[in-house]
Amino acid sequence: MKVLMFGWEFPPHISGGLGTASYGLTKGMSKIPGMQIKFVVPKAYGDEDQSRMRIVGANDIEINKKLINYESFLNEIEYIQINSKIVPYTDPDEYYTAVKEANEEGRSFIYTNFRGKLPFTGKYGADLYHEIANYAVVASELAEEGDFDVIHAHDWLTFPAGIAAKRVSGKPLVIHVHATDFDRSGGSVNPAVFDIEMKGMRIADKIVAVSNLTRNTIIEKYGIAPDKVVTVHNAVEPLEEAEKLILKRNVNDKIVTFLGRVTLQKGPEYFVEAAYKVLQKMDNVRFVMAGSGELLNRMIIRAASLRIADKFHFTGFLKGDDVYRMFSVSDVYVMPSVSEPFGISPLEAMQSNVPVIISHQSGVSEVLQYAMKVDFWDIDAMADAIYGLLNYSALSDMFKAHGKEEVENMKWENSALKVNEVYQSVVK
């Protein structure tokens, strides 16, 4: 099976779970006999792991002709230039405002030359829509080679590329939904993003959802037939040489960690409020918020207003080995997500012998037994769970031991086999 796969990021150049999941899945797929993957990203840096697959940068593809047949597709999706910074999973308020202003000013993208190589930053910046459109142009060029059996597109940023490749080649398209705009926005969807998601879902031959939670959203919010959507849960990479990732603790206090984007979707405000309640009952504990996002300043201000700033630490964005180093000094990990399609970080914490508290509103809660589960909005229950894990060693030890064993059985190879079954169902 030869797969033409489109992603937006790939380790070590990542900004969140999308790149991590793409890497884990493709590594698992590479162990399937006869599986060949060409993984395309907007910009390749040259330091990606290519031992199991070929990484192709769209910025390195030469466009040799005008894509006349593709112009009709470009016209189907309104690409608007955005003059404000955009990240893939942020609150869309600023995003929507920028789109609205751009519409009013009549700004749009004009392609004056399809010759040569198109530039890509590979980021989530001011020209995100422009890069999405250019990525689709490159996808159609790659698809003309025709040396593949199926197209696989990860998340909305790559859906136009997947559609373009399908229309040029006639090969089946599988889209992989790691999150929907309903998750990212808390329900106030951005019309432009929703439009791209909807087109991808309608044109795709099959849809892979990372959880039943996400599958239900696709069926109910986008009106997609249930038999078209298949759930394939994520997994976690085996933790190698863990002893090298252990930090020396310089404090005697217990440490409770939030690690993720500091955005509406992740529920950071509930973590801060729960921390305040715990600190009313015990003093020898510190709380860490590891991540960045549009709510970060608000969380800093809230911690100060609650007079717990001396017990609160903000690290900024962590990735790679720094994530595991943070877990090595943590006593509890909390993921209070408002709407989490899956959530790989609890698995990473459990690998590191850290007991976890997750929200019922997360996809990973479907597959974990040895995690404490609360509703994201139930601050009292969250605080009780944190207090219990910090103060009752038998409870903490039970979740550590059984949790580590549970997560070690969640392998990307198993997820890869299920994705391969999806491929087999659409390849004729």
DOKOL-234512 format. One line per 8 residues: number of its first residue (from 1); their letters; for each residue x, y, z of C-alpha. Coordinates in steps of 0.001 Angstrom, whole numbers, plus 524288, in hexadecimal, padded with zeros to 5 digits. Each point is the difference from the previous one (the first is absolute). Layout:
<mimars>
NUM	a	X,Y,Z  ...
</mimars>
This chain:
<mimars>
1	mkvlmfgw	80000,80000,80000  8058C,80D32,7FBE7  7FADD,80BD3,8075D  800E8,80E56,7FC56  7FE51,80670,80D4B  7FE3E,80E73,802DD  802F6,80606,80D3C  802DE,80DA5,804E1
9	efpphisg	80AE9,7FD21,80989  80976,7F51B,8034D  8099B,7FE48,80B54  8089C,80642,80435  7F8D4,80BED,7FA9A  7F2DE,7FF6A,806D9  7F6CF,808F7,80769  7F71B,7F5D0,80630
17	glgtasyg	7FA41,7F26A,7FF61  7FD57,7FFAE,7F15E  80E3C,7FE19,7FC50  8022B,7F64E,80B01  7F45F,7F7BF,7FBC8  803EC,80060,7F1AF  80D98,7FB56,80368  7FB64,7F500,808D3
25	ltkgmski	7F608,7FB1B,7F63C  8095B,8001C,7F47B  80A63,7F8D7,807EF  7F5E5,7F5B3,80355  7FBBA,7FEF9,7F1D1  80DFB,7FE57,7FB59  8003B,7F2BA,806CF  7F51E,7FADC,7F74A
33	pgmqikfv	805F4,7F7B4,7F509  7FF3D,806C4,7F2D2  7FBF5,80D38,805C0  806CF,80BA3,7F9B0  7FD34,80DCE,804A3  80369,80CD6,7F990  7FD44,80A26,80A93  7FE75,80DDC,7FAD6
41	vpkaygde	8015F,80C21,80889  7FFB3,80E49,7FBC3  80E43,801D4,803A8  80A39,7F578,80235  80BC6,803B2,8083A  80886,7F430,7FD39  80133,7FB43,80E0C  7F387,7F7E9,8000D
49	dqsrmriv	800DC,7F162,80294  7FF61,7F9B9,7F282  80424,7F260,80414  7F252,7FA8E,7FE0B  7F9E1,8090D,7F5F4  80348,80A6C,7F621  7FDDD,80E0F,80451  7FD03,80991,7F50A
57	gandiein	7FF96,80EB8,801AA  7F61F,8071F,7F77F  809E2,80B07,7FFA6  8092C,7F711,7F848  7F648,7FC42,7F557  8018C,806E3,7F30B  7F355,80426,7F99F  80240,7FE50,7F182
65	kklinyes	7F329,8044F,7FA2B  7F3B5,807B7,8025F  7F5ED,7F749,80649  7F467,803C7,7F79D  7F789,7F49E,80455  80267,80395,80E0F  7FB3F,80E0B,7FF07  7F1CF,7FBF4,801C2
73	flneieyi	8037E,7F98C,80CCE  8071E,80BF7,804F7  7F3D7,807F0,7FD81  7F7B9,7F6E7,8084F  80695,80408,80C9C  80171,80E49,80353  80E25,8024B,803AC  80152,80C9F,80788
81	qinskivp	80CC9,80636,803F9  800A4,8013E,80EC5  8085F,80AD4,805B2  80021,7FA86,80DCD  80728,7F492,8061A  7F851,7F34E,7FF68  80306,7F337,806CC  7F94E,7F34A,7FC4E
89	ytdpdeyy	7F7DA,7FDA9,80C23  7FD75,80D4F,805C9  7F3DA,80783,803CA  7FAC2,804DA,7F2E1  7FAF7,80D57,8046C  80BA4,8078C,7FACF  80068,7F6F2,7F441  7F1C7,80299,7FC94
97	tavkeane	801C2,80EB1,80192  80B9E,7FFD4,7F6D5  7F881,7F847,7F5C5  7F470,8094A,800F8  808B2,80BF9,7FE73  80700,7F9E9,7F482  7F2F1,7FD28,7F96D  7FB94,80DF3,801EC
105	egrsfiyt	80C86,80528,7FA21  7FED0,7F6C5,7F479  80D48,7F9B8,80212  80261,7F27F,7FA68  80AF6,7F7FD,7FA70  8041F,8014C,7F1F1  80934,7F5E5,7FA22  80830,806DC,7F5C5
113	nfrgklpf	809F5,7F55C,7FD3D  7FF94,7F15F,801FD  80DE7,7FE18,7FB43  80B5F,7FCD6,808CD  7FF1D,7FC83,80E57  7F5C1,805C3,808D6  804C7,80579,80CFC  7FB2C,7FA3D,80CD6
121	tgkygadl	802C6,803A4,80DFF  7F9A3,7F3BF,80567  7FABD,80857,80B2A  7F2AB,804BB,8044E  8021C,80E45,7FD0E  7FA41,80B5B,7F897  7FF45,7F91E,7F2D8  7FA52,7F31C,804AB
129	yheianya	7F50C,7FF9B,7F5E7  80994,80399,7F565  808B6,7F4A4,803D4  7F471,7F6AA,800B7  7FC63,803B9,7F21A  80DF7,7FEE7,7FB15  80131,7F2E4,806D2  7F461,7FB3D,7F81B
137	vvaselae	806BD,8049F,7F385  80C09,7F801,80362  7F772,7F462,803AF  7FA05,7FFC6,7F280  80D94,80031,7F9FE  80466,7F48F,80874  7F38E,7F891,7FD01  80293,80043,7F172
145	egdfdvih	80B08,7F65D,8022B  7F57F,7F628,803A4  8094F,7F6A1,806E0  7F761,7FDA5,80BE7  7F3AF,7F8A0,803B7  7F971,808DE,809F0  80092,80E10,804E2  8000C,802EA,80E91
153	ahdwltfp	7FE16,80E05,804EF  801CE,803D0,80E44  7F6D1,80A82,80538  7F966,80B98,7F972  80C6C,80703,7FBED  802F9,7F513,7F65A  7F242,7FCB5,7FB60  800F3,808FB,7F3F6
161	agiaakrv	80CC6,7F93B,7FC66  7F998,7F2B3,8017C  7F46A,80418,7F7BA  808EA,80573,7F569  807E2,7F372,7FF9D  7F39E,7F7E2,7FF0D  7FA9E,80801,7F4C3  80CA0,7FF53,7F844
169	sgkplvih	802C2,7F195,80252  7F2A6,7F9F3,80222  8059F,7F89F,80BA5  7F7F9,7FE4C,80C8A  80150,80A1D,80AC8  80055,7FCFD,80E92  7FF9E,80BB3,8090C  8046C,7FF3E,80E18
177	vhatdfdr	7F8AD,808D0,80972  80859,802FA,80BE9  7F70A,80B2A,80428  7F483,8079A,7FA99  7FD88,80E78,8010C  7F532,7FCD0,809B9  80ABB,7FB15,80914  8092B,80B5B,7FDB5
185	sggsvnpa	7F5C5,80A9F,8014A  7F723,7FAB5,80A92  7F4BC,7FFC3,7F65F  80193,80D6B,7F9B2  80559,7FAC5,7F355  8073E,8081F,7F622  7F835,7FF7D,7F343  80C26,7FF6E,7F763
193	vfdiemkg	8060F,7F4B2,80775  7F2F0,7F8F4,800EC  7FE8B,8014D,7F132  80D28,7F988,7FD9D  7FD02,7F53E,809C6  7F2BB,7FD81,7F9EA  8056C,7FF1D,7F222  80A76,7F69A,80475
201	mriadkiv	7F643,7F743,806EA  7F685,7FFB4,7F4A5  80A2A,7FD2E,7F597  807DE,7F613,807D1  7FD8C,7F198,7FD9D  8021A,7FCEA,80E72  8020F,807F9,80C55  8089E,7FBCF,80B51
209	avsnltrn	7FC51,80610,80D23  8092D,7FF6F,80BA5  7F503,7FCAE,80986  7F199,7FCB6,800A5  7FE16,80DB5,80561  8058A,80595,7F367  7F8A9,7F61B,7F7B9  7F31E,80446,8060A
217	tiiekygi	8034F,80E4A,7FD6C  802B9,7FCF5,7F1AE  7F322,7F8BB,7FE9F  7F77E,8096B,807AA  805FB,80D4E,7FCCD  80442,7FD97,7F1FB  7F531,7F6BB,7FBC6  80919,7F521,7FB8F
225	apdkvvtv	7FACA,7F214,7FE7F  80447,7F771,80B82  80530,7F518,7F748  809C0,80993,7FA1C  8069C,8032A,80D04  80927,7F68B,806F0  805DF,801F0,80D89  80E7A,7FD23,801A1
233	hnaveple	80515,803F8,80D53  80D79,805E7,80154  80B0E,7F9B2,80793  80D25,80439,80576  80E37,7FDF7,7FC43  807C4,7F6D7,808E0  8083E,807B5,8098A  80E3B,7FCA9,7FDA4
241	eaeklilk	80B50,802FF,8091D  7F6CA,805E3,809EE  80AC2,80173,80A0C  80648,80A9D,7F79B  7F397,80829,800D2  7FF4A,800B6,80EC1  80222,80D51,80642  804A9,8021C,80DD6
249	rnvndkiv	7F56F,8063E,80854  80496,80BF8,80749  7F3C1,80198,8081D  7F95F,7F752,809FD  7F25E,8044E,7FC00  7F70D,7F751,7F80D  7FE87,80414,7F1B9  7F34B,7FFD9,7F836
257	tflgrvtl	80161,8025E,7F165  7F770,804FB,7F4E9  806BB,7FE0B,7F2E3  7F992,80480,7F370  7FBC0,80BCA,7F854  7FABE,80A95,808DC  7F38A,8018A,7F834  7F15A,7FF0F,80205
265	qkgpeyfv	7FFE1,7F1DD,7FB5F  8098F,7FB6D,80A77  7F8C8,805D2,80BC2  80B9A,806A5,806C7  7F707,808A9,80831  7FA42,7F400,806AB  80DBA,7FB9D,80396  802D5,80D32,80657
273	eaaykvlq	7F34E,7FFDC,807AF  8024F,7F208,80491  80DC4,803BD,80422  7FA7D,80ACB,80887  7F712,7F653,806E2  80B00,7F644,80254  8089D,80AB6,805A3  7F570,80302,809FD
281	kmdnvrfv	80231,7F24F,8058B  80EAF,7FDF7,7FE7A  80BA9,808D6,7FE54  80AD7,7F6D7,7FB86  7FBEE,7FF9D,7F1BF  80382,80795,7F3C0  7F883,800E0,7F348  80653,800B7,7F298
289	magsgell	7F96F,804AE,7F37E  808B8,7FB97,7F4CD  7FB9A,80573,7F306  7FCDE,80C2E,7F856  7F3B3,80599,7FA1E  7F6D6,80B81,7FF9B  7FB09,7FDD0,80DE7  80D75,7FFCE,80656
297	nrmiiraa	8000B,80E26,8048E  7F24E,7FE66,8054C  8044A,7F419,807D6  80BAC,80761,80596  7F724,80B29,8040D  7F60D,7F6AD,805F8  80A65,7F8EB,807F6  804B1,80D2A,804FF
305	slriadkf	7F246,80472,80375  7FDD2,7F375,807C5  80CD6,802B9,80729  805D5,7F2E9,7FC0F  80A4C,8052E,7F689  80AE6,7FBE9,8094C  7FB42,7F1FB,7FE60  7FDFC,800B8,7F161
313	hftgflkg	80A36,7FE8A,7F54E  7FE83,802DA,7F16D  80A4F,7F96C,7F77D  7FBC0,8036B,7F244  7FF12,7F5F9,7F50F  80712,7F318,80226  802DE,7F591,7F5EB  80848,7F3FE,7FDF9
321	ddvyrmfs	80808,7FB66,80B89  7FC19,80BF4,80802  7F246,7FA51,800FC  80521,7F3B6,8067C  80931,807C4,8089C  7F43B,80785,804E5  7F8C1,7F35C,802BB  80BE6,7FAA4,8073E
329	vsdvyvmp	7FE1E,80A33,80AAA  7F113,7FF8B,8001A  7F794,7F91A,80A17  7F318,801D6,7F8C5  7FC63,803A3,7F217  7F2FB,806A9,7FD1C  7F95C,8015F,7F2B3  7F350,8078C,80253
337	svsepfgi	7FC81,80153,7F191  7F2CA,8059D,7FC4D  7FFFC,7F84F,7F352  80B90,7F731,7FD29  7FF09,7F767,7F3CF  80A0C,7F6D7,805E6  80B51,804F1,8085B  80D4B,7F960,7FF47
345	spleamqs	80638,8074B,80B6B  7F958,7F7B6,80AA2  80607,7F3F3,7F9AD  80D5E,80678,8005F  7FE14,80348,80E5D  7FBDA,7F21A,80355  80C1C,7FAE4,7F909  807CE,80849,8097C
353	nvpviish	7F94B,7FA42,80C05  7F77C,80BEB,80238  7F1BB,7FDD1,803ED  7F6AB,807BD,7F783  7F315,80718,8014E  7F8A0,801E5,7F336  7F2E1,8059C,7FC35  7F4A1,7F779,7FBDE
361	qsgvsevl	7FF86,808FC,7F41E  80C53,7FA06,7FA18  80175,7F520,7F61B  80AE0,7F995,807C7  7F64F,7FD8A,80B10  7F9EA,7F5C6,7F708  80C0F,7F768,800AB  805C6,8028B,80D86
369	qyamkvdf	7FB87,7F8D4,80C25  80ACD,8041A,80945  7FDE5,80E9E,7FF6F  7F797,80834,808F8  7F50D,8061F,7F816  7F83C,80C4B,80315  7F782,8097B,7F87A  8083F,80B97,7FBBE
377	wdidamad	7F6DE,80996,806A6  7FFAD,7F8D2,80D18  80AD4,8075D,806FD  7FCAB,7F9CE,80D2C  80164,7F22C,7FA84  80CAC,803CE,7F944  80586,805C2,80C8B  7FBCF,7F3EE,807AF
385	aiygllny	806CF,7F726,7F628  80C8C,807F9,80099  7FFB7,80023,80EE1  7FD8F,7F164,800AA  80B42,7FC75,7F6F7  80942,8090B,80750  7FC85,7FB4B,80D9F  7FCB0,7F18D,7FEDE
393	salsdmfk	80BEF,7F89D,7FB3C  7F8C3,7F324,7FE30  7F689,806A1,7F69C  80AFE,8068F,7F889  80831,7F391,7FF67  7F486,7F831,7FAAF  7FDAF,80996,7F4DF  80E9C,800AD,7FD13
401	ahgkeeve	801FA,7F157,7FF10  7F3AF,7FC4A,7F8B3  80041,80C4A,7F7AC  80DBF,7FD78,7FB0C  7FC7F,7F1F8,7FCA8  7F397,80465,7F920  80690,80A32,7F792  80B2A,7F6FB,7FC2B
409	nmkwensa	7F5E4,7F766,7F952  7FB2D,80B6E,7F7A9  808AC,7FEB7,7F419  8004E,807C7,7F367  801A2,7F32E,7F8AA  7F20C,7FC55,803D2  7FAC7,80D28,7FB7C  80786,7FE70,7F351
417	lkvnevyq	7F9AB,7F2D1,7FD3F  7F28A,80621,8017A  80396,80B13,7F6BD  804DC,7F5DF,7F63F  7F2AF,7F971,800C6  7FA09,80D11,7FC3E  80936,800CC,7F459  7FC5E,7F24F,7FBB2
425	svvk	7F18D,803AA,8006B  8019F,80B1E,7F63E  80A9B,7FACC,7F6EA  7FA3A,7F85B,7F4BD
</mimars>
